[in-house]
Amino acid sequence: MPCIEARGLRKAFGTTIALDGINLRVEEGRILGLIGPNGAGKTTALNAILGLTPYQGELRVLGRDPWAERDQLMRDVCFIADVAVLPRWMRVSQALDYVAGVHPRFDRAKAEGLLAKTTIQHASKIRQLSKGMVAQLHLALVMAIDARLLVLDEPTLGLDILFRKQFYDSLLNDYFDRSRTIVVTTHQVEELQHILTDLMFMDRGRIVLSCTMDEIESRYVEVTVNPDRVAAARAFKPIYERQVFGRSVLLFDIKPDRGVNPKIDRQQLAALGEARTPSIADLFIAVVGNLYAAQGAAQ
């Protein structure tokens, strides 16, 4: 059974279409990165999944209708919109008491064990903690809940690079066990590339790319070539090209059924220059940039 499945999911705010009939399927035990610019519809999609907003179309999360069955669904779902959102007047011990009192699947001993790895004191008030420490506290509270689905919307926004790395390392090593599912949105895509199993790009309410990370490695190739090899590289019809320190970086889609140069392969491209798998950021710019270019040409 898929963890999340949507068909024709649509949401409009007045004349603004936030979700434009999207279809998606997220299997259990996966870590999905949902990437897109501001206004792409990511948060609206997450709100629909969490039962926080009504929608049109079909949507099932853990086999339930999130809008009609939200109370039952949230027993199996955790959500972090911003790791710094905790009542500032609370003490750390009170935060533990509160979650233990409201969530039947909270394992206080596990939360205590996670906090023992930090310098956070139980008697401290949350307003006395640094933003990074609040992130650690929030993560400890969430990871101690036996949830089947964890939804993270920009969870490391405003944190420095050290705490961002610690956050994702803890998420992967202390929480994810291949039976849980994680959906995360972020603009800091390079920092979570190593933990993702699946990737989805959104733009203006639509899903413009959906694939596994293994498919990215087998399908896309980025090649850095010297000026004398650019013409030969362009003959293979790259989907995107940029300049870096006087050299051309070309990105290719080598999927056989894409209809352009179906015989192209990684070895041919490697002979032209330095070949590698593109980063998520570079792939996103290529895919979304091409969409904007195509729409501009059609106008």
Helices and strands as residue ranges (DSSP letters): E 2-13, E 16-27, E 31-35, H 42-49, E 56-61, H 70-73, E 77-80, H 92-102, H 108-115, G 126-128, H 131-143, E 149-153, H 161-170, I 171-175, E 181-185, G 189-191, E 198-203, E 206-212, H 213-219, E 220-225, G 227-229, H 230-234, E 240-244, E 247-253, G 256-258, H 266-270, E 274-276, H 280-298
